[in-house]
Amino acid sequence: MNDEQPTYSEAIQRLEEIVALLERGGMGLDETLKFYEEGAKLLSVCKAELASAEGRLNELQLDDIEASLSDDDASPSA
């Protein structure tokens, strides 16, 4: 993995590779720890991306609600 932060898709793909390697076993403690640390960093990237996406979705939903309320206020009363 390079020094640039991976995209969500890249991070997930690499996490899947790391999980497969760790599940296969047969590596030394140092190598296992290296993969575990890399996976932990990738997991943090994914969590941050998901939190950001959730925040954007909440904003969009709020915008939709506000627009709906504005439309209701603008419509004539019966």
N, C-alpha and C positions, 0 to 999 in steps of 0.2 A: 504494500500500500504506500502511496506517495505521501508527501507532506500536506497536499491539498485535502480539504475535507471532501469525502466522497458524497455523491448524491445518495438519496434514500435507497434507490434501487441498487446502486453499487454496494452500499453498506449491507443491505439484506442479502445480496448474493454472496458477499464475502463471509458474512455470518454463517450462512448455510454451509459454505466450504469448511469453515473452522469447526462447526459442529460435527460435520462428517469426519474430519480428521481426528477430533477428540474422541468421537465414538469408536472409531477404528482402533484407537489405542496403539500400543507398541512403541511409544516415543518416550524419551527421557523426561524427567521432571522439569528441567530447564526449558525444553521445547514446549512442553504442555503449558507451563506458566506463561511463556511468550504468547502462545495462541490465545490463552485465557485473557491476558491483558489486552490484546488486540481486539478480541471479541467484546470486552467490557467497554472499550472506547467506541467501537462501532455501535453498540447498543445505546450509548449516550447520544450519539449522532441521530440514531433513529428516533429515540424518545423526543429529542428536541424538535426534529422535523414534524413528528406527529402532533406535538403540542402546538407548534406554529400553525399547522393545518387546521387543528381544532379551533384555534383562536380566530383564524380567517373565516371558518364556517360559522362560528358564533356571530361574528360581525355581519356576515351576509344575511343570516337569519334575522338579526336585529334590524338590519336595513329593510328587509322584507316586511317585518312587523310594523316598523315605523311608516313605511310607504302605505301599507294597508290601512293603518290608522288615519293617515293623512287623507287617503281616498274616502274613508268613512266620514271624516269631518267635512269634506268638500261636497259630499252628496246631499241633496235636499232632504229635509225631514218630511215624513209623511203625515 
